[in-house]
Amino acid sequence: MKYTKIPNTDIKVSKICLGTMTFGEQNSEVEAHEQLNYAASKGVNFIDTAEMYSVPGRQETQGNSERFIGTWLKDQKRADFVVATKVTGPNPGLSYIRKPQAFSKNLILNAVEDNLKRLQTDYIDLYQIHWPDRNANYFGKLAYQHNSEEQWQDTIGTVVETLDVLVKAGKIRHYGISNETPWGTMRHLQESTTNNLTRVKTIQNPYSLLNRSFEIGNAEVAMRENIGLLAYSPLGFGVLSGKYFNGKLPEKSRLKLFPAYNRYSNEQALFLAEKYAELAKKHGVSLVELSLAFIESQPFVTASIIGATTMQQLKENIATINVKLSNEILEEIDAIHRLQPNPAP
């Protein structure tokens, strides 16, 4: 395994992070523990979850991912693992977690207590804001359209102040943001700098061969401000495994079970994925190896968040840590990217 540190901390994390949003929906507790045991045996010490998981979000399964991690974590040496989780942003479809509302001090404080109980731990290494509580570009949006009637009042100061309280109380060690824009990232930094509060350390956004929108603005912020990207959906919901080529729809696959999750499977994305598959074959690597090694090569990436529903997928994904792409391959990747930049934001 390869390791790095969460920026501006002494926390060593594996470059591959185990994503767990399938726990409790596509994966049972037994299967979740099998994944966790295998990942740990291969040196993975970084685990990512969220209060809303399992995905897709349902009241019946909400919190199961954290619960399954908790029943596993209680039998481990806690200091050996870095656990990241999240507080849910407002969404009318998730009103069973809480009614849609802007972030407040009490909302975050209460959410953290629930996270801790499900995880069966007394601290969270990295606590993340899952998505902003304002109108912004995330979950598939590229072209920002301002809503002049939006009632949002800037809550970022309140969020940072509350997270600072939690750090000082020992409930969380550090905090990160997710699905955030360059403007939002800089606002978080402004609050911490102006008021001498805890500083944002990571940003968890989508990043893959099919979605390089992070490079447009956030990458510069990440490099200049030393904030690490935790890249989610690095295989584009499995499209970059090649399993959906030629109209295939495997049984128990995400798109078969949840057809609404088609963000990465439009015509343009599949066209590019096939081009990347041809490139991988040309250089004697698999499409999965090409896809994950590309992300690992980027200087602003702290870790790739890989998720799997089968042990075979998990083993293949973790093994890619040993693949290094040449400058020639990286240049060929960029040539394909220019054919259709960001087909699946």
Secondary structure, 3 states (H helix, E strand, C coil): CCEEECCCCCCEEECEEEECCCECCCECHHHHHHHHHHHHHCCCCEEECCCCCCCCCCCCCCCHHHHHHHHHHCCCCHHHCEEEEEECCCCHHHCCCCCCCCCCHHHHHHHHHHHHHHHCCCCEEEEEECCCCCCCCCCCCCCCCCCCCCCCCCCHHHHHHHHHHHHHHCCEEEEEEECCCHHHHHHHHHHHHHHCCCCEEEEEEECECCECHHHCCHHHHHHHHCCEEEEECCCCCCHHHCCCHHHCCCCCCHHHHCCCCCCCCCHHHHHHHHHHHHHHHHCCCCHHHHHHHHHHCCCCEEEEEECCCCHHHHHHHHHHHHCCCCHHHHHHHHHHHCCCCCCCC
